[in-house]
Structures are given as C-alpha cells and as structure tokens.
Amino acid sequence: DGFDEVLLGELLKTEYNGENRIRKSIYQIHSAVCSTALTPLLREHASDVLTALNSAADRHLILMAVIHARYSFCYDVASLIASQLRLQDTTSSELLNRLIGQKYGMNKSTENSRNCAVPQLIEAKMMSRVKTGLYASTEPQEPRFDISRAIWKESFFINNPLYNRLDSETMLFEPYFRYIKSEFVINV
C-alpha cells in the first residue's frame, strides 16, 4: 500500500499519548485512506493530491472528503449542519441531536460520534463554534486545485450512489456543497 506505519506512528506521537491510542489512530487512518471508495482516485492522482495538501483550503477539503467517504455518519452530520446553516445563521447541538436522532436514533454512541464529527468540521474551518453548543457558518472553502474539487465531489457520490453525476447544476443545491464556493463545484 505504500503506507509507512512507522513514520505515521512518529507523527501521531506528537499529537497523542499512549501506544494504544496511537495504534488505534494508525488503524483508523489506514482504513480511511486505503480502504474506501476514494482510494482509487487518491492513488491515480497521488502526485496531485500531495501537491494540493500544501494548500490549507485544499487540505481541509481532501481530508474531510476522505473522512466522509469512510464514515457516512460524518457525511450525514456535515450535510445536516450545512442544511441548517443555509436556513439560519447558527445551529445548536440540541437541534443537531434531534436531527441526527431521527436517522440514527439518539444514544450515547451517537452523541459521542457527533462529538467527534463536529470538531473535525471546526478544525477544517468549515464552520465555527460561537460558544459551547452553538455553531455558525464560515466562508466556503476556495480550493486551488482541481483534484481537491474532484475528491470532494466523489465523496458526495459515494454517499449518494443514485445521484446523477452529470447534473452539476442541481448538485449546487445540495447542502454538502455549501462548504465549497459554488464556482469551484461545476468546473471539475
């Protein structure tokens, strides 16, 4: 796979403490990068992806797309938040819990998963935390590289396999594309 677990482990040691946590992180990264429907696209364009990762906006889109392709729950959370932030300036944890609960049922596991997905979106600058339990939109990402847009679109299609790939105009109305400037969506 060309996946250097030793190097990744060293990098993770700067972020995490404990061998068990690092091993779990390596497994999660390996499964997200090497075992998703995005893997062929990432491998085919590896050089372009590595170049794009040097740009903050592109890096945010690529990494979130990889997570959303691997974990449909994270995709659903991102889409729910985007749909709410299209309607209003802020959204709350309580509202998100109700909306997520309609699809998944609300229990401690669902809440823990949401508590993982939301900070990822904040860290990727796709939304902001106004205060505890209250979130606001940020400016949509402006990727510099076509591969970033292609990866983002592909993560959408992975989570919506019946969607017409040729219908770029309707795609603009999908909440998931709220995170990327509209003029950057069509041209891929």
C-alpha positions as CSV (number, residue, x, y, z in Angstrom):
1,D,0.0,0.0,0.0
2,G,2.9,2.4,0.4
3,F,1.6,3.1,3.9
4,D,4.5,3.8,6.3
5,E,3.1,2.9,9.7
6,V,6.4,3.7,11.5
7,L,6.5,7.3,10.1
8,L,2.8,7.7,10.8
9,G,3.3,6.5,14.4
10,E,6.1,9.0,14.9
11,L,3.9,11.8,13.6
12,L,1.0,10.7,15.8
13,K,3.2,10.7,18.9
14,T,3.4,14.5,18.5
15,E,-0.4,14.6,18.9
16,Y,-1.3,11.7,21.2
17,N,0.0,10.0,24.3
18,G,-0.1,6.2,24.8
19,E,0.7,3.3,22.5
20,N,-2.9,2.0,22.4
21,R,-4.2,5.4,21.2
22,I,-1.5,5.6,18.5
23,R,-2.2,2.1,17.3
24,K,-6.0,2.8,17.1
25,S,-5.2,6.1,15.2
26,I,-3.0,4.2,12.7
27,Y,-5.7,1.7,12.1
28,Q,-8.3,4.5,11.6
29,I,-6.0,6.4,9.1
30,H,-5.2,3.2,7.3
31,S,-8.8,2.2,6.9
32,A,-9.8,5.8,5.8
33,V,-7.1,6.2,3.2
34,C,-6.5,2.6,2.0
35,S,-9.9,1.0,2.3
36,T,-12.5,3.4,0.9
37,A,-14.2,4.0,-2.5
38,L,-11.9,7.1,-2.8
39,T,-8.7,5.0,-2.7
40,P,-8.5,4.5,-6.5
41,L,-8.9,8.2,-7.2
42,L,-6.3,9.1,-4.5
43,R,-3.8,6.6,-5.9
44,E,-4.4,7.6,-9.5
45,H,-3.7,11.2,-8.7
46,A,-1.3,10.7,-5.8
47,S,1.2,13.4,-7.0
48,D,-1.6,16.0,-7.5
49,V,-3.1,15.1,-4.1
50,L,0.3,15.6,-2.4
51,T,0.7,18.9,-4.1
52,A,-2.8,20.0,-3.1
53,L,-2.3,19.1,0.5
54,N,0.1,22.0,0.7
55,S,-2.8,24.4,0.4
56,A,-4.9,24.9,3.5
57,A,-8.3,25.0,1.8
58,D,-7.4,22.0,-0.4
59,R,-6.1,20.1,2.6
60,H,-9.3,20.7,4.5
61,L,-11.5,19.5,1.6
62,I,-9.4,16.5,0.9
63,L,-9.1,15.3,4.5
64,M,-12.8,15.9,5.2
65,A,-13.8,14.1,2.0
66,V,-11.7,11.1,2.9
67,I,-13.4,11.0,6.4
68,H,-16.9,11.4,4.8
69,A,-16.2,8.7,2.2
70,R,-15.2,6.3,5.0
71,Y,-17.7,7.3,7.7
72,S,-21.1,8.0,6.3
73,F,-22.2,9.3,9.8
74,C,-19.7,12.1,9.5
75,Y,-21.0,12.9,6.0
76,D,-24.6,13.0,7.4
77,V,-23.5,15.3,10.2
78,A,-21.8,17.7,7.7
79,S,-24.8,17.7,5.5
80,L,-27.3,18.3,8.3
81,I,-25.2,21.2,9.6
82,A,-24.9,22.7,6.2
83,S,-28.6,22.4,5.6
84,Q,-29.3,24.2,8.9
85,L,-26.8,26.9,8.3
86,R,-28.4,27.6,4.9
87,L,-31.6,28.4,6.7
88,Q,-30.2,30.3,9.7
89,D,-27.0,31.9,10.9
90,T,-26.4,29.5,13.7
91,T,-27.4,26.0,14.8
92,S,-27.3,24.3,18.2
93,S,-26.1,20.9,19.5
94,E,-29.7,20.2,20.7
95,L,-31.1,20.7,17.2
96,L,-28.3,18.6,15.7
97,N,-29.0,15.8,18.2
98,R,-32.7,15.8,17.2
99,L,-32.0,15.7,13.5
100,I,-29.3,13.0,13.8
101,G,-31.6,11.1,16.2
102,Q,-34.3,11.0,13.5
103,K,-32.0,8.9,11.3
104,Y,-29.8,7.0,13.7
105,G,-31.6,7.1,17.0
106,M,-30.1,9.1,19.8
107,N,-28.0,7.3,22.3
108,K,-24.6,7.8,23.9
109,S,-22.8,6.2,21.0
110,T,-24.5,8.6,18.5
111,E,-23.7,11.6,20.7
112,N,-20.1,10.5,21.0
113,S,-19.8,10.2,17.2
114,R,-21.3,13.6,16.8
115,N,-18.8,15.0,19.3
116,C,-16.1,13.6,17.0
117,A,-17.6,14.8,13.7
118,V,-18.3,18.4,14.7
119,P,-14.8,19.3,16.0
120,Q,-13.4,17.9,12.7
121,L,-15.5,20.4,10.7
122,I,-14.5,23.2,13.0
123,E,-10.8,22.3,12.7
124,A,-11.2,22.2,8.9
125,K,-12.7,25.7,9.1
126,M,-15.9,24.6,7.6
127,M,-17.9,26.0,10.5
128,S,-17.1,27.8,13.7
129,R,-18.1,27.4,17.4
130,V,-19.7,30.6,18.6
131,K,-20.0,29.2,22.1
132,T,-20.4,25.8,23.6
133,G,-23.2,24.1,21.8
134,L,-23.7,26.8,19.2
135,Y,-22.2,26.7,15.7
136,A,-22.1,29.2,12.8
137,S,-21.1,29.0,9.2
138,T,-17.7,30.2,7.8
139,E,-16.8,31.3,4.4
140,P,-16.9,28.4,1.9
141,Q,-13.5,26.9,1.0
142,E,-11.8,28.1,-2.1
143,P,-9.7,25.2,-3.4
144,R,-6.8,26.0,-5.7
145,F,-6.5,22.5,-7.3
146,D,-9.0,20.6,-9.4
147,I,-8.1,17.3,-7.7
148,S,-9.5,18.7,-4.4
149,R,-12.8,19.5,-6.0
150,A,-12.9,16.1,-7.7
151,I,-12.3,14.3,-4.4
152,W,-15.0,16.4,-2.6
153,K,-17.5,15.6,-5.4
154,E,-16.5,11.9,-5.3
155,S,-17.1,11.8,-1.5
156,F,-20.6,13.2,-2.2
157,F,-21.3,10.5,-4.9
158,I,-20.0,7.8,-2.5
159,N,-22.6,8.8,0.0
160,N,-25.3,9.3,-2.7
161,P,-24.8,6.5,-5.2
162,L,-28.0,7.1,-7.0
163,Y,-27.3,10.7,-7.7
164,N,-26.9,11.7,-11.4
165,R,-23.2,12.5,-11.8
166,L,-23.9,14.7,-14.9
167,D,-26.3,17.0,-13.1
168,S,-23.9,19.7,-11.9
169,E,-26.4,22.4,-11.6
170,T,-28.7,20.6,-9.2
171,M,-25.7,19.5,-7.2
172,L,-25.1,23.1,-6.3
173,F,-28.3,23.0,-4.2
174,E,-27.1,20.0,-2.2
175,P,-26.2,21.1,1.4
176,Y,-22.9,19.3,1.2
177,F,-21.6,21.8,-1.4
178,R,-22.2,24.7,1.0
179,Y,-18.7,24.1,2.2
180,I,-17.1,24.9,-1.2
181,K,-17.6,28.1,-3.2
182,S,-20.2,27.4,-6.0
183,E,-18.0,28.5,-8.9
184,F,-15.5,25.8,-7.8
185,V,-18.0,23.0,-7.9
186,I,-19.0,22.9,-11.5
187,N,-15.6,23.1,-13.2
188,V,-14.4,19.6,-12.4
